[in-house]
């Protein structure tokens, strides 16, 4: 359980954030740019998921999310979810076996 002093200190940090005088930890969170693994993607690039055998087309990388398409359906995926997915499971369509590719691609 937090002591009165600790609770007061946390309250001061929250107030500073609200007043526009953010602590350094808050500033670091705001300064983060688009993750490199996402920034390297190009519009029109095809990606395949190595576990689900799904494929996607990248349409747009925005400030906080990426717009992808699968079989005519658009998805807007936040970078916090998309970056680990791209890094661990998605690979370029060019590296896929042609029999694994869907007809719409």
N, C-alpha and C positions, 0 to 999 in steps of 0.2 A: 504494500500500500504506500502511496506517495505521501511524503510529509507535506506540511503546509507550505514550506519554503519551495519545495520542488513543484508543487501545483502552481504556486504564484509565478515561478520562473517560466513554466510552460505557458501560463496565461499571458505573460509579457511577450513571449515569442509569437504567440498567435496575434496579439495586438499589433506587434511590429509588422507582421505580414499584412494585416488589414490596413495599416497606415501607409503602406507602400515602402517601408524600410525593412525589407526582408533579410532574414539571417542568411548566412552563406550557403547553408544546406538547401534552402528554398531557392536561392539564385541558381545553384548548380542544376537543380531539376528543371528550371525554366530554360537554361542555356543549352540543354542537350539538343543536338541536331538529329536529323534523320539517321538511323543506324546505317553504317557503311554497306552492310549486306543488302539493305533495301535501296539505298541511294544508287547502287550499281545497276539496278534493274532499269530496263528501258521499256517504253510503251510499245506494245505489240509482242513483247517477249513471251514465249510459251514456257510454262513450268509444269513438271509432273511430280506427283507425290509418290515416293517410293514405297509407301506402305498401303495406301488406299487405291492406287492405280487411277487416281483422278488427275486431270490436267486442267490448267488455268491459263488465261491470257492476262498479262498485266496491262491495264489501261492507263493508269495514272498514279503517280506517287505524290501524295499531298503532304502537307506539313505534319499531320498527326496520323494519317491513315493511308492505305493503299487500296485503290479500286481494282479489283480483279473480276474476271468473268469465267464462268464455267457453263458451257452448253447454253449460251444465250441469257444466263442469269447473272446479274451483277451482285458483287459482295463488296462491302467496305470494311476492311480489316485494320484495326488499330496496330500501329507499329509494335507495341509491346507484345502483341500476340503473333504478329506476322514475322518479325525478325527471327525468333527461335525456330519457327516452322521452316522458313527459307533456309536457315543455317543448317538444320539437321535433316530435313526430309524432302525438300524440293530440289529438283535438278532441271537443267535446260532440256527442252523437248528434243533437241538435236541428239542428245545422248540416249534417248529412249529407243527401244526396239519398235519398229513400225507396227507390229501386231498388237502392241500395248496401247497405241494411240487411238483415241475415240474418233468416230467418223466426222464429228463437227469440227475437229481441229484441222 
